[in-house]
Amino acid sequence: VYAGGTFSRLTFGRTRYFRPHLGAVSSATGAPTSFRPGINGVVRSLALSRDNAVLYVGGKFTKVGQAYRSNVAAFSTSTGALLSFAPKVAGIVVAIAVTSSGIYLGGTIAKVNGRRRTDAAEVTHGGALLPWAPRLDGYVRALLVSPDRTRIFLGGGFHHVNRVAHEALGSVNLTSGASERFTRHLIPTYRRRGRVSEVTSLTSDGHLIFAGAEGTGKGVFDGTLAFRPDTGKLVWRNTCLGATQGVLYLHGVLYKASHAHDCSSAGGFGQIRHGWQAHHLLAEDPADGTLLSWGTTAASRPRPLPDTNGGTGNELGPFCFATDGAQLFVGGEFTVVNGRAQEGLARFGP
């Protein structure tokens, strides 16, 4: 399991391993591996090639070991060696999507290899800049290639894609970068200053696209939604309050990392009377967005919900998910899982 972020060490038992911003641990035991790239800045995104042979890493950094890299790098997963892939990206790389034809980058991108780009770009597997260049007016936080591999979905803090209104969620052609209008009204648009929703994460079951969002301002959209990738038609919208940081579909369940504190509008738990209690790990039915017991489909036997703490006290807790197809891995700033000390990375079995 590869982990990236703002950390400096991985701790296993009583041993600390110096792994600034990027490391790897055994998926079975959690013991750190020998992978020690030595990145000098924060890692914000990780993605594997389709054959799992290459790990792409994005963020805000200038060096990997002694080698210069401008906010994006690539490693061999078999040897851990830094590869020659080295596009020069001006801006933080927050999201990466990999296809057989190119590497898509999203974030606060201003230029790639000296050419202007507005928060999204595509490069070859060798690092050369490609013509794909949708125009956005805000940063990109998530990228997802459609199941039919004809378009790419973008989520983030933007309001327009190619000068057409697309609030926080857009769809563009995978090769030309041209906008497709059907995702225009899936995320609510708020007229009042200081109220906005941003799409933080995207996942798919091969038939539907699921998006998670976080909002700023009272009563804004913090939940999850599902839409059809070929038409953009909204299938359902879950309006739980409490920012959604990550979503992942696995075996008939949509998993959600959040600090949800009021899901009464979705038929779930309500806001407690004084203050609020965050639920950091939730499971939803991908068919309609209703809350499920953890690790179960709507028809299977219920299990209790797990939980983490909010880490540093801001109640964010878990940020992201990963899976090997059976197990679920959770990363974030938490220090406790199910009442026991567990910092930053946790594993849940099938």
Buried (B, 14 or more C-beta within 10 A) or exposed (E): BBBBBEBEEBBEEEEEBEBBBBBBBEEEEBEBBEBBBBBEBBBBBBBBBEEEEBBBBBBBBEBBEEEEBBBBBBBEBEEBEBBEBBBBBBBBBBBBBBBEBBBBBBBBBEBBBEEEBBBBBBBEBEBEBBEBBBBBEBBBBBBBBBBEEBBBBBBBBBBBBBEEEBBBBBBBBBBEBEBBBBBBBBBBBBEEEEBBBBBBBBBBBEEBBBBBBBBBEEEBBBBBBBBEBEEBEEBBBBBBBBBBBBBBBBEBBBBBBBBBBBBEEBEBBEBEEEEBBBBBBBBBBBBEBBBBBBBBBEEEEEEEBBBBBBBEEEBBBBBBBBBEEEBBBBBBBBBBBEEEEBBBBBBBEE
